[in-house]
Amino acid sequence: MIIDTIQTTLDTLLYSEGIFVFWNQFREIQGVDQSEYVVYTQSDSPTGIMADDKPLTREIGVTVKYYYDSNLETNKAGRTSVYARASDILNAMEDAGFETTTGVMFMGDLDDVGKSVAVIDFTYCEVQ
C-alpha cells in the first residue's frame, strides 16, 4: 500500500529526530514536544493507462506538510535548519520513487496553528 511506503519513508528519516509523522491530521501526543511534525495526505488516484477495460497504471497525488515553530524563521541558524529538514524530506521521498510537482513551498502559518509550514506535492505512479 502506498500509504505504508510514505509512512515508512518519513518515519525512517524523522523518527530518530523526535519528529512524528501523521496521516491526514495532526494528533497531539501528551508529554511530547511537537515543535516539528509532518502531516501527509493522499489525493485522488485516477487511472492512468488502461487496457482490456482494466487500469494498468494509477497516478497517486501526495501532499507532505512539514510544520515547524515559526520562531525558527527569525534567525539564520533556524532558517538553515528548516531548509535542510525540508530538503531531506524532499530527497527521501524522491529516493522512494515519488516525483515532486512543486519542490518545497514555504507557506508561513498556512493553517493558523501557530506553526509555519513547508508544503511539497508529489506524484507516484504505480503499476496495477
Backbone as CSV, one residue per row, in Angstrom:
resi,resn,N_x,N_y,N_z,CA_x,CA_y,CA_z,C_x,C_y,C_z
1,MET,0.824,-1.179,0.000,0.000,0.000,0.000,0.874,1.251,0.000
2,ILE,0.493,2.233,-0.763,1.312,3.432,-0.910,1.441,4.202,0.401
3,ILE,0.391,4.204,1.214,0.447,4.916,2.494,1.537,4.324,3.386
4,ASP,1.701,3.005,3.345,2.759,2.366,4.122,4.142,2.811,3.652
5,THR,4.291,2.960,2.336,5.570,3.412,1.785,5.887,4.829,2.254
6,ILE,4.884,5.697,2.219,5.078,7.079,2.668,5.442,7.104,4.140
7,GLN,4.651,6.405,4.957,4.874,6.405,6.410,6.265,5.877,6.750
8,THR,6.647,4.761,6.138,7.959,4.170,6.408,9.086,5.098,5.976
9,THR,8.942,5.704,4.803,9.972,6.613,4.295,10.180,7.780,5.248
10,LEU,9.082,8.416,5.663,9.190,9.591,6.527,9.583,9.226,7.950
11,ASP,9.068,8.105,8.480,9.464,7.668,9.827,10.951,7.338,9.872
12,THR,11.447,6.663,8.836,12.869,6.310,8.783,13.735,7.568,8.837
13,LEU,13.296,8.603,8.156,14.043,9.855,8.126,13.926,10.644,9.423
14,LEU,12.732,10.715,10.005,12.437,11.708,11.037,12.262,11.186,12.461
15,TYR,11.868,9.936,12.640,11.527,9.447,13.981,12.701,9.547,14.955
16,SER,13.903,9.236,14.486,15.075,9.303,15.368,15.375,10.737,15.813
17,GLU,14.837,11.715,15.090,15.000,13.128,15.442,13.871,13.613,16.358
18,GLY,12.959,12.701,16.732,11.833,13.062,17.589,10.706,13.762,16.846
19,ILE,10.677,13.601,15.527,9.640,14.239,14.708,8.648,13.169,14.280
20,PHE,7.378,13.383,14.634,6.337,12.421,14.331,5.684,12.732,12.989
21,VAL,5.216,11.671,12.336,4.593,11.763,11.023,3.160,11.246,11.149
22,PHE,2.205,12.032,10.648,0.791,11.688,10.760,0.144,11.621,9.385
23,TRP,-0.813,10.725,9.265,-1.618,10.605,8.058,-2.894,11.405,8.248
24,ASN,-3.180,12.309,7.353,-4.384,13.137,7.280,-4.479,14.275,8.289
25,GLN,-4.158,14.061,9.560,-4.263,15.167,10.506,-3.338,14.971,11.696
26,PHE,-2.925,16.083,12.267,-2.059,16.101,13.434,-2.792,15.553,14.650
27,ARG,-2.070,14.803,15.482,-2.602,14.352,16.756,-1.605,14.691,17.855
28,GLU,-2.072,15.403,18.841,-1.185,15.776,19.949,-0.821,14.533,20.749
29,ILE,0.440,14.438,21.108,0.931,13.333,21.920,1.292,13.907,23.275
30,GLN,0.559,13.503,24.305,0.723,14.052,25.646,2.163,13.908,26.133
31,GLY,2.712,15.004,26.616,4.043,14.994,27.199,5.184,15.016,26.192
32,VAL,4.880,15.187,24.925,5.915,15.198,23.889,5.956,16.576,23.238
33,ASP,7.162,17.151,23.169,7.334,18.426,22.475,7.188,18.184,20.979
34,GLN,6.195,18.819,20.393,5.988,18.651,18.964,6.188,19.988,18.262
35,SER,7.402,20.517,18.427,7.730,21.776,17.772,7.888,21.590,16.267
36,GLU,8.079,20.341,15.852,8.126,19.991,14.443,7.329,18.702,14.256
37,TYR,6.580,18.628,13.172,5.883,17.395,12.818,5.511,17.442,11.350
38,VAL,5.113,16.294,10.824,4.752,16.174,9.409,3.358,15.567,9.302
39,VAL,2.555,16.113,8.401,1.248,15.547,8.063,1.234,15.325,6.548
40,TYR,0.868,14.109,6.150,0.761,13.841,4.714,-0.652,13.393,4.369
41,THR,-1.048,13.694,3.158,-2.354,13.289,2.658,-2.196,12.713,1.259
42,GLN,-3.126,11.846,0.911,-3.153,11.278,-0.435,-4.411,11.773,-1.110
43,SER,-4.253,12.346,-2.276,-5.419,12.814,-3.021,-5.931,11.700,-3.923
44,ASP,-6.899,12.021,-4.726,-7.481,11.055,-5.648,-6.391,10.388,-6.479
45,SER,-6.610,9.152,-6.825,-5.638,8.440,-7.651,-6.324,7.945,-8.924
46,PRO,-6.464,8.847,-9.902,-7.143,8.454,-11.132,-6.342,7.423,-11.921
47,THR,-7.063,6.649,-12.681,-6.446,5.633,-13.518,-5.622,6.297,-14.610
48,GLY,-4.482,5.716,-14.877,-3.626,6.206,-15.953,-3.893,5.414,-17.212
49,ILE,-2.969,4.563,-17.578,-3.074,3.773,-18.803,-4.043,2.612,-18.577
50,MET,-4.908,2.378,-19.561,-5.901,1.305,-19.472,-5.646,0.284,-20.586
51,ALA,-6.058,-0.956,-20.333,-6.053,-1.998,-21.360,-7.092,-3.043,-20.969
52,ASP,-7.848,-3.509,-21.930,-8.884,-4.513,-21.669,-9.841,-4.067,-20.574
53,ASP,-10.162,-2.763,-20.575,-11.072,-2.174,-19.600,-10.600,-2.293,-18.152
54,LYS,-9.305,-2.461,-17.959,-8.746,-2.529,-16.610,-7.575,-1.557,-16.523
55,PRO,-7.403,-0.915,-15.361,-6.267,0.011,-15.228,-4.937,-0.731,-15.181
56,LEU,-3.979,-0.221,-15.907,-2.617,-0.756,-15.853,-1.738,0.089,-14.942
57,THR,-2.029,1.369,-14.894,-1.268,2.263,-14.019,-2.234,3.186,-13.294
58,ARG,-1.766,3.706,-12.170,-2.543,4.665,-11.395,-1.560,5.712,-10.868
59,GLU,-1.882,6.963,-11.080,-1.032,8.040,-10.586,-1.634,8.584,-9.290
60,ILE,-0.830,8.587,-8.256,-1.297,8.978,-6.931,-0.685,10.322,-6.565
61,GLY,-1.505,11.223,-6.088,-1.032,12.514,-5.618,-0.866,12.495,-4.113
62,VAL,0.255,13.005,-3.633,0.557,13.037,-2.203,1.029,14.440,-1.844
63,THR,0.507,14.972,-0.743,0.984,16.251,-0.227,1.605,16.015,1.136
64,VAL,2.833,16.488,1.297,3.540,16.389,2.568,3.688,17.803,3.118
65,LYS,3.234,17.996,4.369,3.360,19.296,5.032,4.263,19.135,6.250
66,TYR,5.357,19.871,6.240,6.306,19.884,7.351,6.040,21.129,8.176
67,TYR,5.530,20.942,9.405,5.214,22.050,10.312,6.377,22.268,11.276
68,TYR,6.660,23.529,11.565,7.750,23.863,12.477,7.420,25.181,13.177
69,ASP,7.987,25.350,14.381,7.763,26.583,15.133,8.184,27.783,14.301
70,SER,7.306,28.760,14.222,7.569,29.947,13.401,8.804,30.713,13.837
71,ASN,9.167,30.614,15.118,10.349,31.349,15.595,11.642,30.850,14.959
72,LEU,11.608,29.681,14.327,12.802,29.195,13.628,13.127,30.049,12.406
73,GLU,12.149,30.827,11.951,12.367,31.675,10.776,13.020,33.009,11.124
74,THR,13.227,33.280,12.408,13.692,34.607,12.816,15.207,34.778,12.794
75,ASN,15.948,33.680,12.581,17.408,33.824,12.519,17.978,32.858,11.479
76,LYS,19.206,33.120,11.096,19.837,32.344,10.027,19.966,30.869,10.380
77,ALA,20.352,30.555,11.616,20.517,29.153,12.017,19.196,28.400,11.926
78,GLY,18.118,29.025,12.367,16.807,28.395,12.300,16.349,28.186,10.875
79,ARG,16.521,29.210,10.054,16.125,29.098,8.643,16.929,28.007,7.933
80,THR,18.209,27.923,8.249,19.063,26.893,7.657,18.592,25.503,8.070
81,SER,18.225,25.346,9.340,17.725,24.075,9.849,16.421,23.673,9.163
82,VAL,15.500,24.614,9.042,14.214,24.350,8.388,14.422,23.979,6.929
83,TYR,15.250,24.730,6.242,15.509,24.451,4.830,16.135,23.062,4.655
84,ALA,17.084,22.719,5.531,17.741,21.412,5.446,16.748,20.285,5.697
85,ARG,15.861,20.453,6.699,14.877,19.414,7.005,13.914,19.235,5.823
86,ALA,13.432,20.333,5.258,12.516,20.248,4.112,13.210,19.582,2.922
87,SER,14.463,19.909,2.705,15.230,19.290,1.617,15.424,17.800,1.855
88,ASP,15.668,17.412,3.112,15.809,15.994,3.449,14.519,15.228,3.164
89,ILE,13.375,15.840,3.499,12.081,15.211,3.222,11.903,15.032,1.720
90,LEU,12.176,16.073,0.970,12.064,16.012,-0.485,12.944,14.901,-1.046
91,ASN,14.189,14.855,-0.615,15.130,13.855,-1.135,14.728,12.433,-0.754
92,ALA,14.262,12.226,0.476,13.850,10.891,0.916,12.658,10.396,0.099
93,MET,11.701,11.278,-0.146,10.528,10.889,-0.930,10.926,10.592,-2.381
94,GLU,11.807,11.405,-2.948,12.266,11.137,-4.314,13.026,9.814,-4.378
95,ASP,13.843,9.532,-3.357,14.570,8.259,-3.321,13.623,7.067,-3.228
96,ALA,12.423,7.289,-2.668,11.420,6.220,-2.544,10.560,6.090,-3.807
97,GLY,10.851,6.900,-4.822,10.151,6.761,-6.095,9.077,7.801,-6.365
98,PHE,8.946,8.788,-5.490,7.972,9.856,-5.701,8.620,10.968,-6.509
99,GLU,7.825,11.641,-7.307,8.311,12.784,-8.071,7.614,14.030,-7.566
100,THR,8.396,15.093,-7.366,7.784,16.327,-6.907,7.218,17.098,-8.092
101,THR,6.088,17.699,-7.860,5.482,18.532,-8.890,5.672,20.011,-8.578
102,THR,6.193,20.305,-7.381,6.292,21.695,-6.937,7.633,22.067,-6.330
103,GLY,8.386,21.107,-5.835,9.522,21.423,-4.986,8.979,21.846,-3.630
104,VAL,9.833,22.425,-2.802,9.410,22.863,-1.472,8.826,24.263,-1.573
105,MET,7.634,24.431,-1.005,6.986,25.747,-0.959,6.855,26.151,0.510
106,PHE,7.540,27.217,0.910,7.453,27.712,2.284,6.261,28.659,2.359
107,MET,5.258,28.277,3.155,3.958,28.948,3.119,3.638,29.784,4.362
108,GLY,4.513,29.824,5.350,4.190,30.563,6.569,3.181,29.795,7.411
109,ASP,2.406,30.512,8.232,1.413,29.886,9.105,0.116,29.676,8.320
110,LEU,0.144,28.753,7.412,-0.933,28.493,6.465,-2.241,28.080,7.138
111,ASP,-2.159,27.223,8.146,-3.353,26.666,8.776,-3.738,27.375,10.066
112,ASP,-3.085,28.500,10.375,-3.372,29.279,11.575,-3.283,28.425,12.842
113,VAL,-2.195,27.656,12.937,-1.978,26.795,14.098,-0.749,27.225,14.900
114,GLY,-0.204,28.401,14.578,0.969,28.876,15.300,2.267,28.259,14.826
115,LYS,2.208,27.541,13.730,3.403,26.942,13.147,3.470,27.324,11.674
116,SER,4.672,27.497,11.187,4.865,27.696,9.761,4.898,26.320,9.099
117,VAL,4.716,26.311,7.787,4.651,25.033,7.094,5.378,25.106,5.756
118,ALA,6.080,24.035,5.465,6.673,23.834,4.146,5.858,22.729,3.482
119,VAL,5.362,22.994,2.286,4.482,22.057,1.582,5.208,21.514,0.357
120,ILE,5.088,20.201,0.161,5.670,19.569,-1.017,4.618,18.631,-1.617
121,ASP,4.304,18.833,-2.888,3.389,17.937,-3.591,4.196,16.933,-4.398
122,PHE,3.726,15.696,-4.362,4.393,14.602,-5.088,3.366,13.843,-5.926
123,THR,3.873,13.138,-6.910,3.081,12.136,-7.600,3.845,10.819,-7.543
124,TYR,3.089,9.750,-7.635,3.676,8.412,-7.630,2.866,7.580,-8.607
125,CYS,3.521,6.945,-9.516,2.827,6.111,-10.495,3.041,4.657,-10.108
126,GLU,1.934,3.966,-9.870,2.077,2.547,-9.532,1.430,1.710,-10.627
127,VAL,2.006,0.549,-10.845,1.503,-0.386,-11.838,0.560,-1.336,-11.121
128,GLN,-0.617,-1.520,-11.702,-1.633,-2.382,-11.093,-1.300,-3.846,-11.303
